[in-house]
Amino acid sequence: MSAYPWYTRVTDIAHRLTVVGLVGFTLYMTAGVGYTLYQNGKLAEERVAKQKEAMAKQAELENNKEQ
């Protein structure tokens, strides 16, 4: 005979599935947020580089205009 009644086993299984689901979902969402932050950081770096390049061109044009 089993050591625990059937309803205790069912409750235990439901609890374990809930915990595993919550942990899995938490890890999935954490990875998603980390990926999003990484991609946004790369895009911000590219945007800053383009902005610096545009400012340098503008300054060069202004210097050529003055001369």
Predicted model as a PDB file, atoms N, CA, C, CB and O in Angstrom, pLDDT in the B-factor column:
MODEL        1                                                                  
ATOM      1  N   MET A   1       0.830  -1.183   0.000  1.00 53.00           N  
ATOM      2  CA  MET A   1       0.000   0.000   0.000  1.00 53.00           C  
ATOM      3  C   MET A   1       0.875   1.246   0.000  1.00 53.00           C  
ATOM      4  CB  MET A   1      -0.945  -0.002   1.206  1.00 53.00           C  
ATOM      5  O   MET A   1       2.013   1.233   0.468  1.00 53.00           O  
ATOM      6  N   SER A   2       0.317   2.307  -0.530  1.00 72.00           N  
ATOM      7  CA  SER A   2       1.076   3.539  -0.594  1.00 72.00           C  
ATOM      8  C   SER A   2       1.052   4.236   0.762  1.00 72.00           C  
ATOM      9  CB  SER A   2       0.519   4.462  -1.689  1.00 72.00           C  
ATOM     10  O   SER A   2       0.149   4.031   1.573  1.00 72.00           O  
ATOM     11  N   ALA A   3       2.056   5.053   0.978  1.00 89.00           N  
ATOM     12  CA  ALA A   3       2.201   5.717   2.271  1.00 89.00           C  
ATOM     13  C   ALA A   3       1.266   6.912   2.409  1.00 89.00           C  
ATOM     14  CB  ALA A   3       3.637   6.165   2.466  1.00 89.00           C  
ATOM     15  O   ALA A   3       0.929   7.298   3.528  1.00 89.00           O  
ATOM     16  N   TYR A   4       0.843   7.501   1.306  1.00 92.00           N  
ATOM     17  CA  TYR A   4      -0.001   8.697   1.355  1.00 92.00           C  
ATOM     18  C   TYR A   4      -1.314   8.443   0.613  1.00 92.00           C  
ATOM     19  CB  TYR A   4       0.738   9.916   0.743  1.00 92.00           C  
ATOM     20  O   TYR A   4      -1.354   7.659  -0.336  1.00 92.00           O  
ATOM     21  N   PRO A   5      -2.365   9.096   1.041  1.00 94.00           N  
ATOM     22  CA  PRO A   5      -3.635   8.962   0.310  1.00 94.00           C  
ATOM     23  C   PRO A   5      -3.537   9.601  -1.082  1.00 94.00           C  
ATOM     24  CB  PRO A   5      -4.790   9.612   1.112  1.00 94.00           C  
ATOM     25  O   PRO A   5      -2.654  10.424  -1.325  1.00 94.00           O  
ATOM     26  N   TRP A   6      -4.433   9.228  -1.984  1.00 93.00           N  
ATOM     27  CA  TRP A   6      -4.398   9.698  -3.362  1.00 93.00           C  
ATOM     28  C   TRP A   6      -4.503  11.212  -3.458  1.00 93.00           C  
ATOM     29  CB  TRP A   6      -5.512   9.060  -4.152  1.00 93.00           C  
ATOM     30  O   TRP A   6      -3.836  11.823  -4.294  1.00 93.00           O  
ATOM     31  N   TYR A   7      -5.320  11.823  -2.627  1.00 95.00           N  
ATOM     32  CA  TYR A   7      -5.507  13.277  -2.711  1.00 95.00           C  
ATOM     33  C   TYR A   7      -4.258  14.035  -2.269  1.00 95.00           C  
ATOM     34  CB  TYR A   7      -6.699  13.707  -1.857  1.00 95.00           C  
ATOM     35  O   TYR A   7      -4.025  15.156  -2.719  1.00 95.00           O  
ATOM     36  N   THR A   8      -3.467  13.442  -1.406  1.00 96.00           N  
ATOM     37  CA  THR A   8      -2.204  14.073  -1.016  1.00 96.00           C  
ATOM     38  C   THR A   8      -1.221  14.015  -2.177  1.00 96.00           C  
ATOM     39  CB  THR A   8      -1.605  13.385   0.238  1.00 96.00           C  
ATOM     40  O   THR A   8      -0.493  14.972  -2.442  1.00 96.00           O  
ATOM     41  N   ARG A   9      -1.212  12.884  -2.861  1.00 95.00           N  
ATOM     42  CA  ARG A   9      -0.338  12.765  -4.036  1.00 95.00           C  
ATOM     43  C   ARG A   9      -0.749  13.747  -5.127  1.00 95.00           C  
ATOM     44  CB  ARG A   9      -0.367  11.328  -4.584  1.00 95.00           C  
ATOM     45  O   ARG A   9       0.110  14.382  -5.736  1.00 95.00           O  
ATOM     46  N   VAL A  10      -2.039  13.880  -5.381  1.00 97.00           N  
ATOM     47  CA  VAL A  10      -2.523  14.787  -6.412  1.00 97.00           C  
ATOM     48  C   VAL A  10      -2.153  16.223  -6.053  1.00 97.00           C  
ATOM     49  CB  VAL A  10      -4.051  14.647  -6.591  1.00 97.00           C  
ATOM     50  O   VAL A  10      -1.705  16.990  -6.905  1.00 97.00           O  
ATOM     51  N   THR A  11      -2.343  16.576  -4.795  1.00 97.00           N  
ATOM     52  CA  THR A  11      -1.985  17.925  -4.349  1.00 97.00           C  
ATOM     53  C   THR A  11      -0.490  18.158  -4.484  1.00 97.00           C  
ATOM     54  CB  THR A  11      -2.423  18.147  -2.898  1.00 97.00           C  
ATOM     55  O   THR A  11      -0.065  19.234  -4.905  1.00 97.00           O  
ATOM     56  N   ASP A  12       0.308  17.167  -4.132  1.00 96.00           N  
ATOM     57  CA  ASP A  12       1.761  17.292  -4.250  1.00 96.00           C  
ATOM     58  C   ASP A  12       2.173  17.473  -5.715  1.00 96.00           C  
ATOM     59  CB  ASP A  12       2.459  16.053  -3.648  1.00 96.00           C  
ATOM     60  O   ASP A  12       3.020  18.312  -6.023  1.00 96.00           O  
ATOM     61  N   ILE A  13       1.586  16.701  -6.601  1.00 97.00           N  
ATOM     62  CA  ILE A  13       1.916  16.818  -8.024  1.00 97.00           C  
ATOM     63  C   ILE A  13       1.507  18.190  -8.551  1.00 97.00           C  
ATOM     64  CB  ILE A  13       1.223  15.703  -8.839  1.00 97.00           C  
ATOM     65  O   ILE A  13       2.262  18.817  -9.294  1.00 97.00           O  
ATOM     66  N   ALA A  14       0.331  18.655  -8.176  1.00 98.00           N  
ATOM     67  CA  ALA A  14      -0.123  19.981  -8.617  1.00 98.00           C  
ATOM     68  C   ALA A  14       0.815  21.065  -8.111  1.00 98.00           C  
ATOM     69  CB  ALA A  14      -1.558  20.254  -8.130  1.00 98.00           C  
ATOM     70  O   ALA A  14       1.129  22.010  -8.836  1.00 98.00           O  
ATOM     71  N   HIS A  15       1.259  20.931  -6.878  1.00 98.00           N  
ATOM     72  CA  HIS A  15       2.178  21.916  -6.298  1.00 98.00           C  
ATOM     73  C   HIS A  15       3.517  21.904  -7.031  1.00 98.00           C  
ATOM     74  CB  HIS A  15       2.392  21.638  -4.797  1.00 98.00           C  
ATOM     75  O   HIS A  15       4.062  22.957  -7.362  1.00 98.00           O  
ATOM     76  N   ARG A  16       4.036  20.719  -7.278  1.00 98.00           N  
ATOM     77  CA  ARG A  16       5.321  20.618  -7.979  1.00 98.00           C  
ATOM     78  C   ARG A  16       5.243  21.209  -9.385  1.00 98.00           C  
ATOM     79  CB  ARG A  16       5.771  19.156  -8.055  1.00 98.00           C  
ATOM     80  O   ARG A  16       6.158  21.908  -9.819  1.00 98.00           O  
ATOM     81  N   LEU A  17       4.149  20.927 -10.095  1.00 98.00           N  
ATOM     82  CA  LEU A  17       3.984  21.485 -11.432  1.00 98.00           C  
ATOM     83  C   LEU A  17       3.863  23.003 -11.391  1.00 98.00           C  
ATOM     84  CB  LEU A  17       2.759  20.883 -12.107  1.00 98.00           C  
ATOM     85  O   LEU A  17       4.380  23.696 -12.267  1.00 98.00           O  
ATOM     86  N   THR A  18       3.186  23.512 -10.379  1.00 98.00           N  
ATOM     87  CA  THR A  18       3.055  24.960 -10.235  1.00 98.00           C  
ATOM     88  C   THR A  18       4.412  25.601  -9.998  1.00 98.00           C  
ATOM     89  CB  THR A  18       2.099  25.303  -9.088  1.00 98.00           C  
ATOM     90  O   THR A  18       4.746  26.610 -10.620  1.00 98.00           O  
ATOM     91  N   VAL A  19       5.185  25.023  -9.108  1.00 98.00           N  
ATOM     92  CA  VAL A  19       6.503  25.574  -8.797  1.00 98.00           C  
ATOM     93  C   VAL A  19       7.418  25.503 -10.019  1.00 98.00           C  
ATOM     94  CB  VAL A  19       7.136  24.822  -7.612  1.00 98.00           C  
ATOM     95  O   VAL A  19       8.098  26.477 -10.342  1.00 98.00           O  
ATOM     96  N   VAL A  20       7.438  24.368 -10.691  1.00 98.00           N  
ATOM     97  CA  VAL A  20       8.281  24.224 -11.883  1.00 98.00           C  
ATOM     98  C   VAL A  20       7.838  25.216 -12.957  1.00 98.00           C  
ATOM     99  CB  VAL A  20       8.221  22.771 -12.428  1.00 98.00           C  
ATOM    100  O   VAL A  20       8.677  25.822 -13.624  1.00 98.00           O  
ATOM    101  N   GLY A  21       6.537  25.384 -13.128  1.00 98.00           N  
ATOM    102  CA  GLY A  21       6.029  26.338 -14.105  1.00 98.00           C  
ATOM    103  C   GLY A  21       6.419  27.760 -13.773  1.00 98.00           C  
ATOM    104  O   GLY A  21       6.837  28.511 -14.654  1.00 98.00           O  
ATOM    105  N   LEU A  22       6.288  28.141 -12.510  1.00 98.00           N  
ATOM    106  CA  LEU A  22       6.657  29.496 -12.103  1.00 98.00           C  
ATOM    107  C   LEU A  22       8.152  29.754 -12.274  1.00 98.00           C  
ATOM    108  CB  LEU A  22       6.254  29.736 -10.654  1.00 98.00           C  
ATOM    109  O   LEU A  22       8.554  30.819 -12.742  1.00 98.00           O  
ATOM    110  N   VAL A  23       8.961  28.790 -11.900  1.00 98.00           N  
ATOM    111  CA  VAL A  23      10.410  28.951 -12.045  1.00 98.00           C  
ATOM    112  C   VAL A  23      10.790  29.023 -13.520  1.00 98.00           C  
ATOM    113  CB  VAL A  23      11.161  27.791 -11.355  1.00 98.00           C  
ATOM    114  O   VAL A  23      11.605  29.857 -13.916  1.00 98.00           O  
ATOM    115  N   GLY A  24      10.199  28.149 -14.332  1.00 98.00           N  
ATOM    116  CA  GLY A  24      10.492  28.161 -15.760  1.00 98.00           C  
ATOM    117  C   GLY A  24      10.070  29.468 -16.419  1.00 98.00           C  
ATOM    118  O   GLY A  24      10.817  30.036 -17.217  1.00 98.00           O  
ATOM    119  N   PHE A  25       8.874  29.945 -16.085  1.00 98.00           N  
ATOM    120  CA  PHE A  25       8.392  31.196 -16.650  1.00 98.00           C  
ATOM    121  C   PHE A  25       9.269  32.362 -16.211  1.00 98.00           C  
ATOM    122  CB  PHE A  25       6.940  31.441 -16.241  1.00 98.00           C  
ATOM    123  O   PHE A  25       9.551  33.259 -17.005  1.00 98.00           O  
ATOM    124  N   THR A  26       9.700  32.355 -14.955  1.00 98.00           N  
ATOM    125  CA  THR A  26      10.565  33.418 -14.454  1.00 98.00           C  
ATOM    126  C   THR A  26      11.892  33.436 -15.213  1.00 98.00           C  
ATOM    127  CB  THR A  26      10.814  33.242 -12.947  1.00 98.00           C  
ATOM    128  O   THR A  26      12.370  34.502 -15.599  1.00 98.00           O  
ATOM    129  N   LEU A  27      12.480  32.276 -15.426  1.00 98.00           N  
ATOM    130  CA  LEU A  27      13.734  32.203 -16.174  1.00 98.00           C  
ATOM    131  C   LEU A  27      13.535  32.652 -17.623  1.00 98.00           C  
ATOM    132  CB  LEU A  27      14.298  30.773 -16.135  1.00 98.00           C  
ATOM    133  O   LEU A  27      14.380  33.353 -18.179  1.00 98.00           O  
ATOM    134  N   TYR A  28      12.425  32.250 -18.227  1.00 98.00           N  
ATOM    135  CA  TYR A  28      12.121  32.646 -19.603  1.00 98.00           C  
ATOM    136  C   TYR A  28      11.983  34.158 -19.723  1.00 98.00           C  
ATOM    137  CB  TYR A  28      10.840  31.964 -20.084  1.00 98.00           C  
ATOM    138  O   TYR A  28      12.543  34.761 -20.638  1.00 98.00           O  
ATOM    139  N   MET A  29      11.250  34.764 -18.818  1.00 98.00           N  
ATOM    140  CA  MET A  29      11.041  36.216 -18.862  1.00 98.00           C  
ATOM    141  C   MET A  29      12.334  36.963 -18.543  1.00 98.00           C  
ATOM    142  CB  MET A  29       9.934  36.632 -17.875  1.00 98.00           C  
ATOM    143  O   MET A  29      12.605  38.002 -19.146  1.00 98.00           O  
ATOM    144  N   THR A  30      13.132  36.457 -17.612  1.00 98.00           N  
ATOM    145  CA  THR A  30      14.401  37.091 -17.285  1.00 98.00           C  
ATOM    146  C   THR A  30      15.332  37.086 -18.497  1.00 98.00           C  
ATOM    147  CB  THR A  30      15.066  36.381 -16.095  1.00 98.00           C  
ATOM    148  O   THR A  30      15.999  38.080 -18.784  1.00 98.00           O  
ATOM    149  N   ALA A  31      15.370  35.967 -19.197  1.00 98.00           N  
ATOM    150  CA  ALA A  31      16.194  35.891 -20.414  1.00 98.00           C  
ATOM    151  C   ALA A  31      15.670  36.861 -21.474  1.00 98.00           C  
ATOM    152  CB  ALA A  31      16.210  34.442 -20.976  1.00 98.00           C  
ATOM    153  O   ALA A  31      16.458  37.501 -22.171  1.00 98.00           O  
ATOM    154  N   GLY A  32      14.366  36.973 -21.596  1.00 98.00           N  
ATOM    155  CA  GLY A  32      13.783  37.891 -22.570  1.00 98.00           C  
ATOM    156  C   GLY A  32      14.113  39.343 -22.271  1.00 98.00           C  
ATOM    157  O   GLY A  32      14.435  40.111 -23.177  1.00 98.00           O  
ATOM    158  N   VAL A  33      14.033  39.717 -21.003  1.00 98.00           N  
ATOM    159  CA  VAL A  33      14.366  41.090 -20.613  1.00 98.00           C  
ATOM    160  C   VAL A  33      15.850  41.355 -20.829  1.00 98.00           C  
ATOM    161  CB  VAL A  33      13.985  41.348 -19.140  1.00 98.00           C  
ATOM    162  O   VAL A  33      16.225  42.427 -21.303  1.00 98.00           O  
ATOM    163  N   GLY A  34      16.694  40.392 -20.487  1.00 97.00           N  
ATOM    164  CA  GLY A  34      18.133  40.547 -20.703  1.00 97.00           C  
ATOM    165  C   GLY A  34      18.463  40.721 -22.175  1.00 97.00           C  
ATOM    166  O   GLY A  34      19.289  41.561 -22.530  1.00 97.00           O  
ATOM    167  N   TYR A  35      17.832  39.942 -23.028  1.00 97.00           N  
ATOM    168  CA  TYR A  35      18.058  40.048 -24.476  1.00 97.00           C  
ATOM    169  C   TYR A  35      17.607  41.416 -24.993  1.00 97.00           C  
ATOM    170  CB  TYR A  35      17.309  38.920 -25.226  1.00 97.00           C  
ATOM    171  O   TYR A  35      18.295  42.043 -25.799  1.00 97.00           O  
ATOM    172  N   THR A  36      16.447  41.868 -24.521  1.00 97.00           N  
ATOM    173  CA  THR A  36      15.929  43.167 -24.951  1.00 97.00           C  
ATOM    174  C   THR A  36      16.863  44.292 -24.530  1.00 97.00           C  
ATOM    175  CB  THR A  36      14.530  43.403 -24.377  1.00 97.00           C  
ATOM    176  O   THR A  36      17.134  45.198 -25.318  1.00 97.00           O  
ATOM    177  N   LEU A  37      17.353  44.245 -23.304  1.00 96.00           N  
ATOM    178  CA  LEU A  37      18.289  45.266 -22.840  1.00 96.00           C  
ATOM    179  C   LEU A  37      19.575  45.257 -23.665  1.00 96.00           C  
ATOM    180  CB  LEU A  37      18.615  45.052 -21.360  1.00 96.00           C  
ATOM    181  O   LEU A  37      20.108  46.315 -24.000  1.00 96.00           O  
ATOM    182  N   TYR A  38      20.065  44.079 -23.989  1.00 96.00           N  
ATOM    183  CA  TYR A  38      21.279  43.958 -24.796  1.00 96.00           C  
ATOM    184  C   TYR A  38      21.068  44.567 -26.173  1.00 96.00           C  
ATOM    185  CB  TYR A  38      21.699  42.486 -24.926  1.00 96.00           C  
ATOM    186  O   TYR A  38      21.902  45.341 -26.644  1.00 96.00           O  
ATOM    187  N   GLN A  39      19.953  44.223 -26.826  1.00 95.00           N  
ATOM    188  CA  GLN A  39      19.677  44.743 -28.157  1.00 95.00           C  
ATOM    189  C   GLN A  39      19.481  46.258 -28.136  1.00 95.00           C  
ATOM    190  CB  GLN A  39      18.444  44.065 -28.740  1.00 95.00           C  
ATOM    191  O   GLN A  39      19.963  46.951 -29.032  1.00 95.00           O  
ATOM    192  N   ASN A  40      18.784  46.780 -27.130  1.00 96.00           N  
ATOM    193  CA  ASN A  40      18.593  48.222 -27.028  1.00 96.00           C  
ATOM    194  C   ASN A  40      19.920  48.938 -26.802  1.00 96.00           C  
ATOM    195  CB  ASN A  40      17.620  48.549 -25.897  1.00 96.00           C  
ATOM    196  O   ASN A  40      20.122  50.043 -27.306  1.00 96.00           O  
ATOM    197  N   GLY A  41      20.820  48.320 -26.053  1.00 94.00           N  
ATOM    198  CA  GLY A  41      22.145  48.910 -25.838  1.00 94.00           C  
ATOM    199  C   GLY A  41      22.927  49.000 -27.141  1.00 94.00           C  
ATOM    200  O   GLY A  41      23.581  50.007 -27.409  1.00 94.00           O  
ATOM    201  N   LYS A  42      22.859  47.942 -27.953  1.00 93.00           N  
ATOM    202  CA  LYS A  42      23.545  47.963 -29.244  1.00 93.00           C  
ATOM    203  C   LYS A  42      22.970  49.046 -30.149  1.00 93.00           C  
ATOM    204  CB  LYS A  42      23.443  46.596 -29.928  1.00 93.00           C  
ATOM    205  O   LYS A  42      23.718  49.759 -30.818  1.00 93.00           O  
ATOM    206  N   LEU A  43      21.654  49.172 -30.174  1.00 93.00           N  
ATOM    207  CA  LEU A  43      21.019  50.190 -31.014  1.00 93.00           C  
ATOM    208  C   LEU A  43      21.381  51.590 -30.546  1.00 93.00           C  
ATOM    209  CB  LEU A  43      19.498  50.014 -31.011  1.00 93.00           C  
ATOM    210  O   LEU A  43      21.587  52.489 -31.362  1.00 93.00           O  
ATOM    211  N   ALA A  44      21.459  51.778 -29.232  1.00 94.00           N  
ATOM    212  CA  ALA A  44      21.823  53.094 -28.695  1.00 94.00           C  
ATOM    213  C   ALA A  44      23.256  53.446 -29.078  1.00 94.00           C  
ATOM    214  CB  ALA A  44      21.660  53.121 -27.159  1.00 94.00           C  
ATOM    215  O   ALA A  44      23.539  54.595 -29.415  1.00 94.00           O  
ATOM    216  N   GLU A  45      24.158  52.477 -29.031  1.00 93.00           N  
ATOM    217  CA  GLU A  45      25.549  52.726 -29.432  1.00 93.00           C  
ATOM    218  C   GLU A  45      25.622  53.119 -30.906  1.00 93.00           C  
ATOM    219  CB  GLU A  45      26.421  51.479 -29.169  1.00 93.00           C  
ATOM    220  O   GLU A  45      26.357  54.037 -31.268  1.00 93.00           O  
ATOM    221  N   GLU A  46      24.871  52.435 -31.747  1.00 92.00           N  
ATOM    222  CA  GLU A  46      24.866  52.765 -33.173  1.00 92.00           C  
ATOM    223  C   GLU A  46      24.304  54.172 -33.396  1.00 92.00           C  
ATOM    224  CB  GLU A  46      24.039  51.725 -33.967  1.00 92.00           C  
ATOM    225  O   GLU A  46      24.817  54.933 -34.217  1.00 92.00           O  
ATOM    226  N   ARG A  47      23.245  54.507 -32.656  1.00 93.00           N  
ATOM    227  CA  ARG A  47      22.631  55.822 -32.789  1.00 93.00           C  
ATOM    228  C   ARG A  47      23.603  56.921 -32.380  1.00 93.00           C  
ATOM    229  CB  ARG A  47      21.358  55.904 -31.946  1.00 93.00           C  
ATOM    230  O   ARG A  47      23.684  57.954 -33.045  1.00 93.00           O  
ATOM    231  N   VAL A  48      24.340  56.709 -31.294  1.00 94.00           N  
ATOM    232  CA  VAL A  48      25.313  57.699 -30.830  1.00 94.00           C  
ATOM    233  C   VAL A  48      26.441  57.850 -31.850  1.00 94.00           C  
ATOM    234  CB  VAL A  48      25.884  57.298 -29.449  1.00 94.00           C  
ATOM    235  O   VAL A  48      26.893  58.964 -32.113  1.00 94.00           O  
ATOM    236  N   ALA A  49      26.896  56.742 -32.420  1.00 93.00           N  
ATOM    237  CA  ALA A  49      27.968  56.800 -33.419  1.00 93.00           C  
ATOM    238  C   ALA A  49      27.514  57.583 -34.653  1.00 93.00           C  
ATOM    239  CB  ALA A  49      28.409  55.375 -33.823  1.00 93.00           C  
ATOM    240  O   ALA A  49      28.268  58.399 -35.183  1.00 93.00           O  
ATOM    241  N   LYS A  50      26.278  57.334 -35.112  1.00 92.00           N  
ATOM    242  CA  LYS A  50      25.767  58.071 -36.273  1.00 92.00           C  
ATOM    243  C   LYS A  50      25.614  59.557 -35.951  1.00 92.00           C  
ATOM    244  CB  LYS A  50      24.416  57.487 -36.729  1.00 92.00           C  
ATOM    245  O   LYS A  50      25.887  60.418 -36.788  1.00 92.00           O  
ATOM    246  N   GLN A  51      25.176  59.839 -34.734  1.00 93.00           N  
ATOM    247  CA  GLN A  51      24.996  61.242 -34.340  1.00 93.00           C  
ATOM    248  C   GLN A  51      26.344  61.968 -34.287  1.00 93.00           C  
ATOM    249  CB  GLN A  51      24.288  61.331 -32.967  1.00 93.00           C  
ATOM    250  O   GLN A  51      26.453  63.109 -34.736  1.00 93.00           O  
ATOM    251  N   LYS A  52      27.361  61.310 -33.743  1.00 92.00           N  
ATOM    252  CA  LYS A  52      28.690  61.920 -33.690  1.00 92.00           C  
ATOM    253  C   LYS A  52      29.226  62.157 -35.101  1.00 92.00           C  
ATOM    254  CB  LYS A  52      29.664  61.028 -32.892  1.00 92.00           C  
ATOM    255  O   LYS A  52      29.836  63.190 -35.376  1.00 92.00           O  
ATOM    256  N   GLU A  53      28.993  61.197 -35.988  1.00 93.00           N  
ATOM    257  CA  GLU A  53      29.452  61.333 -37.369  1.00 93.00           C  
ATOM    258  C   GLU A  53      28.745  62.510 -38.056  1.00 93.00           C  
ATOM    259  CB  GLU A  53      29.202  60.020 -38.153  1.00 93.00           C  
ATOM    260  O   GLU A  53      29.374  63.281 -38.781  1.00 93.00           O  
ATOM    261  N   ALA A  54      27.456  62.637 -37.825  1.00 90.00           N  
ATOM    262  CA  ALA A  54      26.700  63.741 -38.426  1.00 90.00           C  
ATOM    263  C   ALA A  54      27.162  65.087 -37.868  1.00 90.00           C  
ATOM    264  CB  ALA A  54      25.191  63.556 -38.178  1.00 90.00           C  
ATOM    265  O   ALA A  54      27.258  66.066 -38.607  1.00 90.00           O  
ATOM    266  N   MET A  55      27.447  65.134 -36.574  1.00 91.00           N  
ATOM    267  CA  MET A  55      27.927  66.379 -35.965  1.00 91.00           C  
ATOM    268  C   MET A  55      29.304  66.748 -36.514  1.00 91.00           C  
ATOM    269  CB  MET A  55      27.984  66.245 -34.427  1.00 91.00           C  
ATOM    270  O   MET A  55      29.589  67.926 -36.733  1.00 91.00           O  
ATOM    271  N   ALA A  56      30.155  65.753 -36.736  1.00 89.00           N  
ATOM    272  CA  ALA A  56      31.483  66.014 -37.292  1.00 89.00           C  
ATOM    273  C   ALA A  56      31.368  66.553 -38.714  1.00 89.00           C  
ATOM    274  CB  ALA A  56      32.340  64.733 -37.274  1.00 89.00           C  
ATOM    275  O   ALA A  56      32.091  67.477 -39.086  1.00 89.00           O  
ATOM    276  N   LYS A  57      30.468  65.985 -39.510  1.00 90.00           N  
ATOM    277  CA  LYS A  57      30.262  66.478 -40.873  1.00 90.00           C  
ATOM    278  C   LYS A  57      29.728  67.909 -40.856  1.00 90.00           C  
ATOM    279  CB  LYS A  57      29.291  65.559 -41.637  1.00 90.00           C  
ATOM    280  O   LYS A  57      30.152  68.750 -41.649  1.00 90.00           O  
ATOM    281  N   GLN A  58      28.796  68.172 -39.944  1.00 90.00           N  
ATOM    282  CA  GLN A  58      28.230  69.515 -39.835  1.00 90.00           C  
ATOM    283  C   GLN A  58      29.309  70.524 -39.447  1.00 90.00           C  
ATOM    284  CB  GLN A  58      27.085  69.536 -38.806  1.00 90.00           C  
ATOM    285  O   GLN A  58      29.369  71.621 -40.003  1.00 90.00           O  
ATOM    286  N   ALA A  59      30.158  70.150 -38.493  1.00 87.00           N  
ATOM    287  CA  ALA A  59      31.235  71.047 -38.069  1.00 87.00           C  
ATOM    288  C   ALA A  59      32.216  71.284 -39.211  1.00 87.00           C  
ATOM    289  CB  ALA A  59      31.971  70.469 -36.846  1.00 87.00           C  
ATOM    290  O   ALA A  59      32.710  72.397 -39.391  1.00 87.00           O  
ATOM    291  N   GLU A  60      32.499  70.233 -39.985  1.00 87.00           N  
ATOM    292  CA  GLU A  60      33.409  70.372 -41.118  1.00 87.00           C  
ATOM    293  C   GLU A  60      32.813  71.307 -42.169  1.00 87.00           C  
ATOM    294  CB  GLU A  60      33.714  68.995 -41.738  1.00 87.00           C  
ATOM    295  O   GLU A  60      33.524  72.138 -42.735  1.00 87.00           O  
ATOM    296  N   LEU A  61      31.539  71.178 -42.425  1.00 84.00           N  
ATOM    297  CA  LEU A  61      30.878  72.062 -43.390  1.00 84.00           C  
ATOM    298  C   LEU A  61      30.899  73.509 -42.915  1.00 84.00           C  
ATOM    299  CB  LEU A  61      29.433  71.610 -43.626  1.00 84.00           C  
ATOM    300  O   LEU A  61      31.114  74.428 -43.705  1.00 84.00           O  
ATOM    301  N   GLU A  62      30.679  73.698 -41.640  1.00 83.00           N  
ATOM    302  CA  GLU A  62      30.709  75.058 -41.090  1.00 83.00           C  
ATOM    303  C   GLU A  62      32.102  75.659 -41.168  1.00 83.00           C  
ATOM    304  CB  GLU A  62      30.227  75.058 -39.643  1.00 83.00           C  
ATOM    305  O   GLU A  62      32.248  76.846 -41.456  1.00 83.00           O  
ATOM    306  N   ASN A  63      33.135  74.848 -40.912  1.00 82.00           N  
ATOM    307  CA  ASN A  63      34.515  75.329 -41.019  1.00 82.00           C  
ATOM    308  C   ASN A  63      34.861  75.676 -42.463  1.00 82.00           C  
ATOM    309  CB  ASN A  63      35.494  74.274 -40.481  1.00 82.00           C  
ATOM    310  O   ASN A  63      35.531  76.678 -42.713  1.00 82.00           O  
ATOM    311  N   ASN A  64      34.417  74.871 -43.402  1.00 79.00           N  
ATOM    312  CA  ASN A  64      34.669  75.148 -44.827  1.00 79.00           C  
ATOM    313  C   ASN A  64      33.920  76.394 -45.277  1.00 79.00           C  
ATOM    314  CB  ASN A  64      34.256  73.944 -45.696  1.00 79.00           C  
ATOM    315  O   ASN A  64      34.409  77.150 -46.117  1.00 79.00           O  
ATOM    316  N   LYS A  65      32.756  76.602 -44.726  1.00 77.00           N  
ATOM    317  CA  LYS A  65      31.940  77.762 -45.081  1.00 77.00           C  
ATOM    318  C   LYS A  65      32.587  79.060 -44.606  1.00 77.00           C  
ATOM    319  CB  LYS A  65      30.538  77.626 -44.484  1.00 77.00           C  
ATOM    320  O   LYS A  65      32.528  80.074 -45.302  1.00 77.00           O  
ATOM    321  N   GLU A  66      33.204  79.034 -43.424  1.00 70.00           N  
ATOM    322  CA  GLU A  66      33.838  80.206 -42.855  1.00 70.00           C  
ATOM    323  C   GLU A  66      35.101  80.608 -43.631  1.00 70.00           C  
ATOM    324  CB  GLU A  66      34.178  79.950 -41.398  1.00 70.00           C  
ATOM    325  O   GLU A  66      35.458  81.785 -43.684  1.00 70.00           O  
ATOM    326  N   GLN A  67      35.750  79.642 -44.213  1.00 66.00           N  
ATOM    327  CA  GLN A  67      37.029  79.922 -44.881  1.00 66.00           C  
ATOM    328  C   GLN A  67      36.835  80.408 -46.243  1.00 66.00           C  
ATOM    329  CB  GLN A  67      37.894  78.728 -44.918  1.00 66.00           C  
ATOM    330  O   GLN A  67      37.808  80.691 -46.942  1.00 66.00           O  
TER     331      GLN A  67                                                      
ENDMDL                                                                          
END                                                                             
